[in-house]
């Protein structure tokens, strides 16, 4: 799957293990890199349903975004990018998502 970032700052952070360790600790950096690798290796978002990280759609003010769990309340937040479809019930057709944009790495509880 293709992964993009809304800023060069976030892209550079995610590309540097040293920067990730400095900001999120060694376990946080490992989980972030692991989740990004899962996204990259997946053909579509549907592939992530059965993989570690509990990929899930968000609601309320984050409707249209998804998240993968990291550690200690942190999550990798992203949204579908490119051409994708909705199902008849209005939900996201995960099998049509071939690209995502990583929005942020956030602490779910703060």
N, C-alpha and C positions, 0 to 999 in steps of 0.2 A: 504494500500500500504506500502511496505517496504521502509524505509528511511535510507540511509547511509550517511556518511560524509567522506571527503578525509583526515581529520585530527582529532585527539582527541581534539585539541584546539577548533575547530569549533563545534564539537559535544558537548563539555562541555559548551561552550557559549550558544548554543541553548537549553540546558537542564536546565540552571539556570536563573530563572526569575530575580534574583538580578543582575546578570552579564549583561543580556539584558537591564535592566532598566538603569544601569550605562552607557552603551555604546550608547543606542538608545533612552533613555527616556521612560517614562511609556507608552505613546501611541505607540511608536515603538515596545516596548517589547510585548504589547498586540497584535498588528498586526502580529508580527513574530510568536508568539505562536498560534494565530488563524490560520494562513496559514499552519503551520506545522501540526496542528490538522486536517485541511481539507485534506492535503496530506495523513496523516496516516489513516483517515477514508475512503478515496476513495478506491474502488476496483481496478479501473484503472485510468489512466490519463484522459480518456474520461469523467469521472464523474466531473472533474473540469471545464469543458467548461461552465457549467451553474451556477457555484458557484461564490461567490464574489472573487475578486482578479485579475480578467482579466488574466487568465493563457494564455500565448502566447509564440510562438516560436520566437527565436531571429535570427537575420541574420548577415551578414558580417562576422567579425572575431569571432562571437559567434554562428555561424551556428551549429546546433545540440544541442544547449542549449535552455532552456525555462525559463520563469520568471513568478513570481506572484508579483503584485504590493503590496507595503506595505503602506508607507506614506511619504510625503514630498520628493518624488523622489527616495526613497529607493525601492529596489526590492530583492526578494529571488530568486537566480539563481540556477538552477539545470539541470541535464541531465538524460535521461533514463538510467537505469541500468539493468543488467541481460539480458535475452532474450527478444527481441522485434522485430517488423517487420516494414518494410516500405510499403507504398501503391504503386500501379503500377506507379503512377506519381512521385515517389521518395520521397514523403512527409512522415512524421512520422505517423504511424498507432497508434493513441492515445489509442485505445481500447486494444492494445497488451502490453502496458506498465504497469507492476505490481510492479515495483520498481524504485526508483529514488535516485540519489546522489546529495545532496545539496552541491553546489560548494562554494557559498559565499552569503553574504548579502552586496549589494553594492549600492552606490549612483549613480543612472543613469546619473545624470547631472555633475558629477565630473570626 
